[in-house]
Amino acid sequence: MMDRYNVGIALNVLLVVLEVIALIQYWNANGSLNFIYYTIDSNIFVLIASVLYLITRKNVPKAVQLVKYSSALSVLITFLIVVFVLYPMSNFDFEFLFLKDSAFLLHVVCPVMATVSFLFFEKSSLDNSFKNNLRSLYFTIVYAIVLISLNILKVVSGPYPFLKVYEQPVFMTVLWLAGILAFAFILSRILMKLNEITRY
């Protein structure tokens, strides 16, 4: 029977394989990788984080631990936003959001696997501090800044309804972003707390 460390290695290898498959599926279905989608960016982030973890597996530096923490948080946000925000907004179109093309891997399998791996099978020495919680949000904050800027400049529209600044009052955009970032911060605290409890 494999110990937790080796299960973590196996999960990260599987994550790399599944992320590559999912991104190829997405590419084949859409002709390219559309980086305006948080889903695509967060799953690529997990792919990179898993590769770094595997490279440094025998002595994972804190920088890589932080990348793993942040990437797990980002795909967990993807999963929860899809389930609790986009799913109702799409009139509960289950097939489109959870089954079509790469959706099952990008929206469900990889996020859940990355979260489980981080919580139960990866060694970490990070503390649940405000500083680390904030650092885990950098990826999401940068994404929000870039996409809001592109929407204001009319380079892109959306891609999510709450980013469409010209289709809703300014205060609604601010409320959406503040709400999502506050939720992400709370989720970050919970994720790291659970990681601390389950450490080995």
Backbone as JSON Lines, residues from 0, in Angstrom:
{"i":0,"aa":"M","n":[0.85,-1.21,0.0],"ca":[0.0,0.0,0.0],"c":[0.88,1.26,0.0]}
{"i":1,"aa":"M","n":[0.54,2.22,-0.85],"ca":[1.32,3.45,-0.93],"c":[1.05,4.34,0.28]}
{"i":2,"aa":"D","n":[2.1,5.03,0.77],"ca":[1.9,6.0,1.83],"c":[1.36,7.3,1.24]}
{"i":3,"aa":"R","n":[1.06,8.24,2.12],"ca":[0.43,9.48,1.66],"c":[1.33,10.27,0.72]}
{"i":4,"aa":"Y","n":[2.62,10.25,0.99],"ca":[3.56,10.98,0.13],"c":[3.5,10.45,-1.3]}
{"i":5,"aa":"N","n":[3.53,9.13,-1.45],"ca":[3.51,8.53,-2.79],"c":[2.16,8.69,-3.47]}
{"i":6,"aa":"V","n":[1.09,8.72,-2.67],"ca":[-0.23,9.01,-3.25],"c":[-0.24,10.42,-3.82]}
{"i":7,"aa":"G","n":[0.38,11.34,-3.08],"ca":[0.48,12.73,-3.56],"c":[1.25,12.83,-4.86]}
{"i":8,"aa":"I","n":[2.33,12.08,-4.97],"ca":[3.11,12.06,-6.21],"c":[2.25,11.52,-7.34]}
{"i":9,"aa":"A","n":[1.55,10.4,-7.08],"ca":[0.7,9.79,-8.1],"c":[-0.42,10.74,-8.54]}
{"i":10,"aa":"L","n":[-1.02,11.44,-7.57],"ca":[-2.08,12.39,-7.91],"c":[-1.57,13.53,-8.77]}
{"i":11,"aa":"N","n":[-0.37,14.01,-8.48],"ca":[0.19,15.1,-9.27],"c":[0.57,14.64,-10.67]}
{"i":12,"aa":"V","n":[1.06,13.42,-10.81],"ca":[1.33,12.88,-12.14],"c":[0.02,12.79,-12.91]}
{"i":13,"aa":"L","n":[-1.02,12.27,-12.26],"ca":[-2.33,12.15,-12.9],"c":[-2.9,13.51,-13.26]}
{"i":14,"aa":"L","n":[-2.69,14.49,-12.38],"ca":[-3.15,15.85,-12.67],"c":[-2.49,16.4,-13.94]}
{"i":15,"aa":"V","n":[-1.2,16.2,-14.06],"ca":[-0.49,16.67,-15.26],"c":[-1.08,16.02,-16.51]}
{"i":16,"aa":"V","n":[-1.29,14.72,-16.45],"ca":[-1.84,13.99,-17.61],"c":[-3.24,14.48,-17.95]}
{"i":17,"aa":"L","n":[-4.11,14.6,-16.93],"ca":[-5.49,15.0,-17.17],"c":[-5.6,16.45,-17.62]}
{"i":18,"aa":"E","n":[-4.75,17.33,-17.07],"ca":[-4.78,18.73,-17.5],"c":[-4.37,18.85,-18.98]}
{"i":19,"aa":"V","n":[-3.34,18.1,-19.37],"ca":[-2.9,18.13,-20.77],"c":[-4.02,17.61,-21.66]}
{"i":20,"aa":"I","n":[-4.66,16.52,-21.28],"ca":[-5.77,15.96,-22.06],"c":[-6.9,16.98,-22.17]}
{"i":21,"aa":"A","n":[-7.25,17.61,-21.03],"ca":[-8.35,18.59,-21.02],"c":[-8.05,19.79,-21.91]}
{"i":22,"aa":"L","n":[-6.82,20.28,-21.84],"ca":[-6.45,21.45,-22.64],"c":[-6.41,21.11,-24.13]}
{"i":23,"aa":"I","n":[-6.0,19.9,-24.46],"ca":[-6.03,19.46,-25.86],"c":[-7.48,19.34,-26.33]}
{"i":24,"aa":"Q","n":[-8.35,18.78,-25.49],"ca":[-9.76,18.69,-25.82],"c":[-10.36,20.07,-26.07]}
{"i":25,"aa":"Y","n":[-10.01,21.01,-25.19],"ca":[-10.51,22.38,-25.34],"c":[-10.01,22.99,-26.64]}
{"i":26,"aa":"W","n":[-8.72,22.8,-26.91],"ca":[-8.12,23.33,-28.14],"c":[-8.82,22.77,-29.37]}
{"i":27,"aa":"N","n":[-9.03,21.46,-29.38],"ca":[-9.67,20.82,-30.53],"c":[-11.1,21.31,-30.74]}
{"i":28,"aa":"A","n":[-11.79,21.6,-29.63],"ca":[-13.18,22.04,-29.72],"c":[-13.31,23.52,-30.1]}
{"i":29,"aa":"N","n":[-12.28,24.33,-29.72],"ca":[-12.4,25.78,-29.9],"c":[-11.35,26.39,-30.82]}
{"i":30,"aa":"G","n":[-10.37,25.61,-31.23],"ca":[-9.35,26.12,-32.14],"c":[-8.2,26.82,-31.49]}
{"i":31,"aa":"S","n":[-8.27,27.05,-30.19],"ca":[-7.19,27.7,-29.43],"c":[-7.51,27.63,-27.95]}
{"i":32,"aa":"L","n":[-6.56,28.07,-27.13],"ca":[-6.82,28.21,-25.7],"c":[-7.18,29.66,-25.44]}
{"i":33,"aa":"N","n":[-8.37,29.89,-24.93],"ca":[-8.84,31.25,-24.71],"c":[-8.48,31.68,-23.28]}
{"i":34,"aa":"F","n":[-7.45,32.5,-23.18],"ca":[-6.91,32.85,-21.87],"c":[-7.75,33.89,-21.13]}
{"i":35,"aa":"I","n":[-8.84,34.35,-21.73],"ca":[-9.69,35.28,-20.99],"c":[-10.56,34.53,-19.98]}
{"i":36,"aa":"Y","n":[-10.59,33.21,-20.08],"ca":[-11.38,32.42,-19.14],"c":[-10.56,32.03,-17.92]}
{"i":37,"aa":"Y","n":[-11.09,32.35,-16.75],"ca":[-10.43,31.97,-15.49],"c":[-10.27,30.46,-15.4]}
{"i":38,"aa":"T","n":[-11.23,29.74,-15.93],"ca":[-11.16,28.27,-15.93],"c":[-9.89,27.78,-16.61]}
{"i":39,"aa":"I","n":[-9.61,28.31,-17.8],"ca":[-8.41,27.9,-18.55],"c":[-7.16,28.3,-17.79]}
{"i":40,"aa":"D","n":[-7.11,29.54,-17.33],"ca":[-5.91,30.04,-16.64],"c":[-5.63,29.27,-15.35]}
{"i":41,"aa":"S","n":[-6.68,29.01,-14.57],"ca":[-6.48,28.32,-13.29],"c":[-6.05,26.87,-13.5]}
{"i":42,"aa":"N","n":[-6.56,26.23,-14.54],"ca":[-6.15,24.85,-14.81],"c":[-4.72,24.79,-15.35]}
{"i":43,"aa":"I","n":[-4.31,25.77,-16.13],"ca":[-2.91,25.84,-16.56],"c":[-2.01,26.08,-15.35]}
{"i":44,"aa":"F","n":[-2.49,26.91,-14.43],"ca":[-1.76,27.18,-13.19],"c":[-1.54,25.89,-12.4]}
{"i":45,"aa":"V","n":[-2.59,25.06,-12.31],"ca":[-2.47,23.77,-11.62],"c":[-1.49,22.86,-12.33]}
{"i":46,"aa":"L","n":[-1.53,22.85,-13.65],"ca":[-0.59,22.05,-14.43],"c":[0.86,22.44,-14.12]}
{"i":47,"aa":"I","n":[1.13,23.74,-14.13],"ca":[2.48,24.24,-13.83],"c":[2.87,23.9,-12.39]}
{"i":48,"aa":"A","n":[1.93,24.09,-11.46],"ca":[2.2,23.82,-10.05],"c":[2.52,22.34,-9.82]}
{"i":49,"aa":"S","n":[1.81,21.46,-10.49],"ca":[2.05,20.03,-10.34],"c":[3.4,19.63,-10.9]}
{"i":50,"aa":"V","n":[3.77,20.23,-12.02],"ca":[5.09,19.95,-12.61],"c":[6.19,20.4,-11.65]}
{"i":51,"aa":"L","n":[6.04,21.6,-11.08],"ca":[7.03,22.11,-10.12],"c":[7.12,21.22,-8.89]}
{"i":52,"aa":"Y","n":[5.97,20.76,-8.42],"ca":[5.93,19.89,-7.25],"c":[6.66,18.58,-7.53]}
{"i":53,"aa":"L","n":[6.44,18.02,-8.71],"ca":[7.08,16.75,-9.07],"c":[8.6,16.91,-9.22]}
{"i":54,"aa":"I","n":[9.0,18.04,-9.77],"ca":[10.44,18.3,-9.94],"c":[11.14,18.42,-8.6]}
{"i":55,"aa":"T","n":[10.46,19.05,-7.63],"ca":[11.08,19.33,-6.32],"c":[10.57,18.4,-5.22]}
{"i":56,"aa":"R","n":[9.96,17.28,-5.6],"ca":[9.2,16.43,-4.68],"c":[9.98,15.97,-3.44]}
{"i":57,"aa":"K","n":[11.28,15.81,-3.56],"ca":[12.06,15.3,-2.43],"c":[12.31,16.36,-1.36]}
{"i":58,"aa":"N","n":[12.28,17.62,-1.77],"ca":[12.46,18.71,-0.82],"c":[11.76,19.95,-1.38]}
{"i":59,"aa":"V","n":[10.45,19.97,-1.24],"ca":[9.63,21.02,-1.86],"c":[9.86,22.36,-1.17]}
{"i":60,"aa":"P","n":[10.42,23.36,-1.87],"ca":[10.66,24.67,-1.25],"c":[9.35,25.4,-0.97]}
{"i":61,"aa":"K","n":[9.41,26.36,-0.06],"ca":[8.19,27.08,0.33],"c":[7.55,27.83,-0.84]}
{"i":62,"aa":"A","n":[8.38,28.29,-1.78],"ca":[7.84,28.98,-2.94],"c":[6.93,28.06,-3.75]}
{"i":63,"aa":"V","n":[7.35,26.8,-3.9],"ca":[6.53,25.83,-4.63],"c":[5.31,25.44,-3.8]}
{"i":64,"aa":"Q","n":[5.47,25.33,-2.49],"ca":[4.32,25.06,-1.62],"c":[3.27,26.16,-1.78]}
{"i":65,"aa":"L","n":[3.72,27.4,-1.85],"ca":[2.81,28.53,-2.02],"c":[2.11,28.48,-3.38]}
{"i":66,"aa":"V","n":[2.86,28.09,-4.41],"ca":[2.27,27.94,-5.74],"c":[1.21,26.84,-5.74]}
{"i":67,"aa":"K","n":[1.51,25.73,-5.05],"ca":[0.52,24.64,-4.94],"c":[-0.73,25.1,-4.2]}
{"i":68,"aa":"Y","n":[-0.53,25.82,-3.12],"ca":[-1.63,26.38,-2.32],"c":[-2.49,27.31,-3.18]}
{"i":69,"aa":"S","n":[-1.86,28.24,-3.87],"ca":[-2.57,29.2,-4.69],"c":[-3.29,28.54,-5.86]}
{"i":70,"aa":"S","n":[-2.65,27.56,-6.47],"ca":[-3.27,26.89,-7.62],"c":[-4.46,26.04,-7.18]}
{"i":71,"aa":"A","n":[-4.34,25.37,-6.03],"ca":[-5.47,24.6,-5.51],"c":[-6.64,25.52,-5.2]}
{"i":72,"aa":"L","n":[-6.34,26.67,-4.61],"ca":[-7.38,27.66,-4.32],"c":[-8.04,28.13,-5.61]}
{"i":73,"aa":"S","n":[-7.25,28.41,-6.64],"ca":[-7.8,28.97,-7.88],"c":[-8.76,28.0,-8.57]}
{"i":74,"aa":"V","n":[-8.41,26.7,-8.61],"ca":[-9.33,25.76,-9.27],"c":[-10.52,25.42,-8.37]}
{"i":75,"aa":"L","n":[-10.34,25.53,-7.05],"ca":[-11.48,25.36,-6.15],"c":[-12.47,26.51,-6.38]}
{"i":76,"aa":"I","n":[-11.95,27.72,-6.57],"ca":[-12.81,28.86,-6.9],"c":[-13.53,28.59,-8.22]}
{"i":77,"aa":"T","n":[-12.8,28.08,-9.21],"ca":[-13.41,27.73,-10.5],"c":[-14.59,26.79,-10.29]}
{"i":78,"aa":"F","n":[-14.35,25.72,-9.54],"ca":[-15.4,24.72,-9.29],"c":[-16.62,25.36,-8.62]}
{"i":79,"aa":"L","n":[-16.39,26.12,-7.56],"ca":[-17.5,26.7,-6.8],"c":[-18.25,27.78,-7.57]}
{"i":80,"aa":"I","n":[-17.51,28.6,-8.35],"ca":[-18.17,29.62,-9.17],"c":[-19.03,28.97,-10.25]}
{"i":81,"aa":"V","n":[-18.52,27.9,-10.85],"ca":[-19.3,27.18,-11.87],"c":[-20.58,26.63,-11.26]}
{"i":82,"aa":"V","n":[-20.44,25.98,-10.1],"ca":[-21.59,25.33,-9.47],"c":[-22.62,26.33,-8.94]}
{"i":83,"aa":"F","n":[-22.15,27.37,-8.25],"ca":[-23.08,28.23,-7.53],"c":[-23.41,29.56,-8.23]}
{"i":84,"aa":"V","n":[-22.62,29.93,-9.25],"ca":[-22.89,31.19,-9.97],"c":[-23.24,30.95,-11.43]}
{"i":85,"aa":"L","n":[-22.32,30.34,-12.17],"ca":[-22.53,30.18,-13.62],"c":[-23.64,29.18,-13.95]}
{"i":86,"aa":"Y","n":[-23.74,28.13,-13.16],"ca":[-24.78,27.12,-13.41],"c":[-26.18,27.74,-13.32]}
{"i":87,"aa":"P","n":[-26.51,28.46,-12.25],"ca":[-27.82,29.13,-12.23],"c":[-27.96,30.18,-13.32]}
{"i":88,"aa":"M","n":[-26.88,30.92,-13.62],"ca":[-26.94,31.96,-14.65],"c":[-27.16,31.4,-16.04]}
{"i":89,"aa":"S","n":[-26.78,30.14,-16.25],"ca":[-26.94,29.5,-17.56],"c":[-28.23,28.7,-17.64]}
{"i":90,"aa":"N","n":[-29.17,29.04,-16.75],"ca":[-30.45,28.32,-16.69],"c":[-30.24,26.83,-16.43]}
{"i":91,"aa":"F","n":[-29.26,26.55,-15.59],"ca":[-28.97,25.18,-15.16],"c":[-28.7,24.24,-16.33]}
{"i":92,"aa":"D","n":[-27.86,24.74,-17.25],"ca":[-27.47,23.94,-18.41],"c":[-26.34,22.99,-17.99]}
{"i":93,"aa":"F","n":[-26.73,21.84,-17.45],"ca":[-25.76,20.89,-16.88],"c":[-24.8,20.36,-17.94]}
{"i":94,"aa":"E","n":[-25.33,20.01,-19.09],"ca":[-24.49,19.43,-20.14],"c":[-23.4,20.39,-20.57]}
{"i":95,"aa":"F","n":[-23.74,21.66,-20.78],"ca":[-22.77,22.64,-21.26],"c":[-21.66,22.89,-20.24]}
{"i":96,"aa":"L","n":[-22.03,23.03,-18.97],"ca":[-21.04,23.39,-17.95],"c":[-20.29,22.21,-17.35]}
{"i":97,"aa":"F","n":[-20.86,21.02,-17.43],"ca":[-20.23,19.9,-16.74],"c":[-19.86,18.71,-17.63]}
{"i":98,"aa":"L","n":[-20.39,18.65,-18.84],"ca":[-20.15,17.47,-19.66],"c":[-19.54,17.76,-21.03]}
{"i":99,"aa":"K","n":[-19.84,18.9,-21.6],"ca":[-19.42,19.18,-22.97],"c":[-17.91,19.29,-23.11]}
{"i":100,"aa":"D","n":[-17.37,18.58,-24.11],"ca":[-15.94,18.64,-24.44],"c":[-15.07,18.45,-23.19]}
{"i":101,"aa":"S","n":[-14.31,19.49,-22.84],"ca":[-13.36,19.39,-21.72],"c":[-13.96,19.84,-20.38]}
{"i":102,"aa":"A","n":[-15.24,20.19,-20.36],"ca":[-15.85,20.78,-19.16],"c":[-15.75,19.88,-17.93]}
{"i":103,"aa":"F","n":[-15.96,18.58,-18.12],"ca":[-15.94,17.68,-16.97],"c":[-14.57,17.67,-16.3]}
{"i":104,"aa":"L","n":[-13.51,17.66,-17.09],"ca":[-12.16,17.66,-16.53],"c":[-11.8,19.02,-15.95]}
{"i":105,"aa":"L","n":[-12.08,20.1,-16.7],"ca":[-11.66,21.44,-16.27],"c":[-12.5,22.0,-15.12]}
{"i":106,"aa":"H","n":[-13.78,21.66,-15.1],"ca":[-14.68,22.22,-14.09],"c":[-14.84,21.34,-12.85]}
{"i":107,"aa":"V","n":[-14.6,20.04,-13.0],"ca":[-14.88,19.13,-11.89],"c":[-13.68,18.28,-11.49]}
{"i":108,"aa":"V","n":[-13.24,17.41,-12.38],"ca":[-12.24,16.4,-12.02],"c":[-10.92,17.02,-11.54]}
{"i":109,"aa":"C","n":[-10.34,17.88,-12.35],"ca":[-9.04,18.47,-11.98],"c":[-9.13,19.38,-10.75]}
{"i":110,"aa":"P","n":[-10.15,20.23,-10.64],"ca":[-10.27,21.03,-9.42],"c":[-10.42,20.18,-8.16]}
{"i":111,"aa":"V","n":[-11.27,19.16,-8.2],"ca":[-11.46,18.31,-7.03],"c":[-10.18,17.55,-6.7]}
{"i":112,"aa":"M","n":[-9.52,17.02,-7.72],"ca":[-8.29,16.26,-7.5],"c":[-7.18,17.14,-6.94]}
{"i":113,"aa":"A","n":[-7.04,18.35,-7.46],"ca":[-6.01,19.27,-6.98],"c":[-6.26,19.65,-5.52]}
{"i":114,"aa":"T","n":[-7.52,19.86,-5.17],"ca":[-7.88,20.22,-3.8],"c":[-7.61,19.07,-2.84]}
{"i":115,"aa":"V","n":[-8.04,17.87,-3.22],"ca":[-7.83,16.68,-2.38],"c":[-6.34,16.41,-2.19]}
{"i":116,"aa":"S","n":[-5.57,16.53,-3.28],"ca":[-4.14,16.3,-3.2],"c":[-3.48,17.29,-2.24]}
{"i":117,"aa":"F","n":[-3.85,18.57,-2.36],"ca":[-3.27,19.59,-1.49],"c":[-3.63,19.37,-0.03]}
{"i":118,"aa":"L","n":[-4.88,19.0,0.22],"ca":[-5.35,18.86,1.6],"c":[-4.8,17.63,2.31]}
{"i":119,"aa":"F","n":[-4.67,16.53,1.59],"ca":[-4.4,15.27,2.27],"c":[-3.07,14.57,1.92]}
{"i":120,"aa":"F","n":[-2.47,14.95,0.8],"ca":[-1.36,14.12,0.34],"c":[-0.07,14.87,0.01]}
{"i":121,"aa":"E","n":[-0.05,16.18,0.23],"ca":[1.16,16.94,-0.06],"c":[1.73,17.53,1.22]}
{"i":122,"aa":"K","n":[3.04,17.4,1.39],"ca":[3.69,17.97,2.56],"c":[3.75,19.49,2.42]}
{"i":123,"aa":"S","n":[3.46,20.17,3.52],"ca":[3.49,21.63,3.51],"c":[3.93,22.13,4.87]}
{"i":124,"aa":"S","n":[4.66,23.24,4.86],"ca":[5.09,23.85,6.13],"c":[4.62,25.3,6.21]}
{"i":125,"aa":"L","n":[3.71,25.68,5.32],"ca":[3.19,27.05,5.32],"c":[2.26,27.26,6.51]}
{"i":126,"aa":"D","n":[2.32,28.45,7.1],"ca":[1.41,28.75,8.19],"c":[0.19,29.5,7.66]}
{"i":127,"aa":"N","n":[-0.89,29.4,8.39],"ca":[-2.16,30.01,7.97],"c":[-2.19,31.48,8.38]}
{"i":128,"aa":"S","n":[-1.26,32.25,7.81],"ca":[-1.13,33.67,8.15],"c":[-1.84,34.55,7.13]}
{"i":129,"aa":"F","n":[-2.13,35.77,7.54],"ca":[-2.76,36.74,6.62],"c":[-1.88,36.92,5.38]}
{"i":130,"aa":"K","n":[-0.57,36.96,5.59],"ca":[0.37,37.16,4.48],"c":[0.26,36.04,3.46]}
{"i":131,"aa":"N","n":[0.26,34.81,3.92],"ca":[0.15,33.68,2.99],"c":[-1.23,33.61,2.35]}
{"i":132,"aa":"N","n":[-2.27,33.92,3.13],"ca":[-3.63,33.94,2.57],"c":[-3.72,34.96,1.44]}
{"i":133,"aa":"L","n":[-3.13,36.13,1.68],"ca":[-3.15,37.18,0.66],"c":[-2.35,36.76,-0.57]}
{"i":134,"aa":"R","n":[-1.2,36.17,-0.35],"ca":[-0.37,35.71,-1.47],"c":[-1.1,34.69,-2.33]}
{"i":135,"aa":"S","n":[-1.91,33.87,-1.69],"ca":[-2.64,32.84,-2.44],"c":[-3.67,33.46,-3.39]}
{"i":136,"aa":"L","n":[-4.02,34.73,-3.14],"ca":[-5.01,35.42,-3.97],"c":[-4.4,36.2,-5.13]}
{"i":137,"aa":"Y","n":[-3.07,36.29,-5.19],"ca":[-2.44,37.1,-6.23],"c":[-2.9,36.71,-7.62]}
{"i":138,"aa":"F","n":[-2.97,35.41,-7.88],"ca":[-3.39,34.92,-9.2],"c":[-4.77,35.45,-9.55]}
{"i":139,"aa":"T","n":[-5.7,35.34,-8.62],"ca":[-7.08,35.77,-8.85],"c":[-7.17,37.29,-8.98]}
{"i":140,"aa":"I","n":[-6.42,38.02,-8.15],"ca":[-6.42,39.48,-8.2],"c":[-5.88,39.98,-9.53]}
{"i":141,"aa":"V","n":[-4.78,39.39,-9.99],"ca":[-4.19,39.79,-11.28],"c":[-5.18,39.52,-12.4]}
{"i":142,"aa":"Y","n":[-5.82,38.35,-12.37],"ca":[-6.82,38.02,-13.39],"c":[-7.93,39.08,-13.41]}
{"i":143,"aa":"A","n":[-8.45,39.43,-12.22],"ca":[-9.54,40.4,-12.13],"c":[-9.12,41.76,-12.68]}
{"i":144,"aa":"I","n":[-7.92,42.22,-12.33],"ca":[-7.43,43.51,-12.8],"c":[-7.3,43.53,-14.32]}
{"i":145,"aa":"V","n":[-6.7,42.48,-14.87],"ca":[-6.5,42.4,-16.32],"c":[-7.83,42.36,-17.06]}
{"i":146,"aa":"L","n":[-8.75,41.5,-16.61],"ca":[-10.02,41.35,-17.33],"c":[-10.92,42.57,-17.19]}
{"i":147,"aa":"I","n":[-10.94,43.2,-16.01],"ca":[-11.72,44.42,-15.85],"c":[-11.17,45.51,-16.77]}
{"i":148,"aa":"S","n":[-9.84,45.62,-16.83],"ca":[-9.2,46.61,-17.69],"c":[-9.55,46.36,-19.16]}
{"i":149,"aa":"L","n":[-9.5,45.1,-19.59],"ca":[-9.82,44.77,-20.98],"c":[-11.29,45.03,-21.29]}
{"i":150,"aa":"N","n":[-12.15,44.83,-20.3],"ca":[-13.57,45.13,-20.49],"c":[-13.81,46.63,-20.59]}
{"i":151,"aa":"I","n":[-13.13,47.4,-19.74],"ca":[-13.27,48.86,-19.78],"c":[-12.8,49.41,-21.13]}
{"i":152,"aa":"L","n":[-11.71,48.83,-21.64],"ca":[-11.15,49.26,-22.93],"c":[-11.9,48.66,-24.12]}
{"i":153,"aa":"K","n":[-12.89,47.83,-23.84],"ca":[-13.72,47.17,-24.86],"c":[-12.91,46.25,-25.77]}
{"i":154,"aa":"V","n":[-11.82,45.72,-25.22],"ca":[-11.04,44.73,-25.96],"c":[-11.75,43.39,-25.93]}
{"i":155,"aa":"V","n":[-12.35,43.07,-24.78],"ca":[-13.16,41.86,-24.64],"c":[-14.47,42.24,-23.94]}
{"i":156,"aa":"S","n":[-15.43,41.32,-24.01],"ca":[-16.68,41.48,-23.27],"c":[-16.84,40.26,-22.37]}
{"i":157,"aa":"G","n":[-16.81,40.5,-21.08],"ca":[-16.91,39.37,-20.16],"c":[-15.56,38.75,-19.86]}
{"i":158,"aa":"P","n":[-15.41,37.44,-19.97],"ca":[-16.37,36.49,-20.52],"c":[-17.49,36.11,-19.57]}
{"i":159,"aa":"Y","n":[-17.36,36.48,-18.3],"ca":[-18.4,36.14,-17.34],"c":[-19.33,37.34,-17.15]}
{"i":160,"aa":"P","n":[-20.61,37.08,-16.91],"ca":[-21.59,38.18,-16.81],"c":[-21.19,39.27,-15.83]}
{"i":161,"aa":"F","n":[-20.58,38.9,-14.71],"ca":[-20.23,39.89,-13.68],"c":[-19.02,40.73,-14.05]}
{"i":162,"aa":"L","n":[-18.36,40.43,-15.19],"ca":[-17.24,41.24,-15.65],"c":[-17.64,42.23,-16.75]}
{"i":163,"aa":"K","n":[-18.86,42.13,-17.21],"ca":[-19.32,42.98,-18.31],"c":[-19.7,44.36,-17.77]}
{"i":164,"aa":"V","n":[-18.71,45.23,-17.7],"ca":[-18.87,46.51,-17.01],"c":[-19.86,47.45,-17.69]}
{"i":165,"aa":"Y","n":[-20.08,47.29,-18.99],"ca":[-20.99,48.18,-19.7],"c":[-22.42,47.65,-19.74]}
{"i":166,"aa":"E","n":[-22.63,46.48,-19.14],"ca":[-23.97,45.9,-19.14],"c":[-24.58,45.86,-17.75]}
{"i":167,"aa":"Q","n":[-23.93,46.56,-16.8],"ca":[-24.45,46.63,-15.44],"c":[-23.92,47.89,-14.78]}
{"i":168,"aa":"P","n":[-24.58,48.39,-13.74],"ca":[-24.09,49.57,-13.04],"c":[-22.7,49.31,-12.46]}
{"i":169,"aa":"V","n":[-21.94,50.4,-12.33],"ca":[-20.58,50.28,-11.79],"c":[-20.58,49.64,-10.41]}
{"i":170,"aa":"F","n":[-21.57,50.01,-9.58],"ca":[-21.59,49.48,-8.22],"c":[-21.8,47.96,-8.22]}
{"i":171,"aa":"M","n":[-22.5,47.44,-9.26],"ca":[-22.69,45.99,-9.34],"c":[-21.37,45.28,-9.64]}
{"i":172,"aa":"T","n":[-20.58,45.87,-10.53],"ca":[-19.25,45.3,-10.83],"c":[-18.39,45.29,-9.59]}
{"i":173,"aa":"V","n":[-18.41,46.42,-8.85],"ca":[-17.62,46.53,-7.62],"c":[-18.1,45.51,-6.59]}
{"i":174,"aa":"L","n":[-19.42,45.37,-6.45],"ca":[-19.97,44.42,-5.49],"c":[-19.6,42.98,-5.85]}
{"i":175,"aa":"W","n":[-19.7,42.65,-7.13],"ca":[-19.33,41.31,-7.58],"c":[-17.87,41.01,-7.24]}
{"i":176,"aa":"L","n":[-16.99,41.93,-7.62],"ca":[-15.56,41.71,-7.39],"c":[-15.23,41.65,-5.91]}
{"i":177,"aa":"A","n":[-15.8,42.57,-5.15],"ca":[-15.55,42.58,-3.7],"c":[-16.06,41.29,-3.07]}
{"i":178,"aa":"G","n":[-17.23,40.86,-3.5],"ca":[-17.81,39.63,-2.97],"c":[-16.98,38.4,-3.3]}
{"i":179,"aa":"I","n":[-16.54,38.31,-4.56],"ca":[-15.76,37.15,-4.99],"c":[-14.4,37.12,-4.28]}
{"i":180,"aa":"L","n":[-13.75,38.29,-4.15],"ca":[-12.44,38.33,-3.49],"c":[-12.57,38.06,-1.99]}
{"i":181,"aa":"A","n":[-13.64,38.55,-1.38],"ca":[-13.87,38.27,0.04],"c":[-14.12,36.77,0.24]}
{"i":182,"aa":"F","n":[-14.92,36.21,-0.65],"ca":[-15.19,34.78,-0.61],"c":[-13.9,33.99,-0.81]}
{"i":183,"aa":"A","n":[-13.07,34.43,-1.77],"ca":[-11.8,33.76,-2.06],"c":[-10.87,33.8,-0.84]}
{"i":184,"aa":"F","n":[-10.85,34.94,-0.14],"ca":[-9.99,35.07,1.04],"c":[-10.45,34.12,2.15]}
{"i":185,"aa":"I","n":[-11.75,34.08,2.39],"ca":[-12.29,33.17,3.41],"c":[-11.99,31.72,3.04]}
{"i":186,"aa":"L","n":[-12.18,31.41,1.76],"ca":[-11.91,30.06,1.27],"c":[-10.43,29.72,1.43]}
{"i":187,"aa":"S","n":[-9.57,30.72,1.19],"ca":[-8.14,30.54,1.36],"c":[-7.79,30.18,2.81]}
{"i":188,"aa":"R","n":[-8.41,30.88,3.75],"ca":[-8.19,30.6,5.18],"c":[-8.62,29.19,5.53]}
{"i":189,"aa":"I","n":[-9.8,28.81,5.04],"ca":[-10.34,27.48,5.33],"c":[-9.46,26.4,4.73]}
{"i":190,"aa":"L","n":[-9.04,26.61,3.49],"ca":[-8.21,25.62,2.8],"c":[-6.9,25.38,3.55]}
{"i":191,"aa":"M","n":[-6.24,26.46,3.97],"ca":[-4.98,26.3,4.69],"c":[-5.19,25.72,6.08]}
{"i":192,"aa":"K","n":[-6.31,26.08,6.73],"ca":[-6.61,25.51,8.05],"c":[-6.79,24.0,7.94]}
{"i":193,"aa":"L","n":[-7.53,23.55,6.93],"ca":[-7.73,22.12,6.73],"c":[-6.41,21.43,6.4]}
{"i":194,"aa":"N","n":[-5.56,22.13,5.64],"ca":[-4.24,21.58,5.31],"c":[-3.41,21.38,6.58]}
{"i":195,"aa":"E","n":[-3.49,22.35,7.49],"ca":[-2.75,22.25,8.76],"c":[-3.25,21.06,9.58]}
{"i":196,"aa":"I","n":[-4.57,20.87,9.6],"ca":[-5.16,19.79,10.39],"c":[-4.78,18.42,9.86]}
{"i":197,"aa":"T","n":[-4.66,18.31,8.53],"ca":[-4.44,16.99,7.92],"c":[-2.97,16.7,7.62]}
{"i":198,"aa":"R","n":[-2.08,17.56,8.08],"ca":[-0.66,17.36,7.76],"c":[-0.09,16.09,8.38]}
{"i":199,"aa":"Y","n":[0.99,15.61,7.75],"ca":[1.68,14.41,8.25],"c":[3.16,14.64,8.28]}
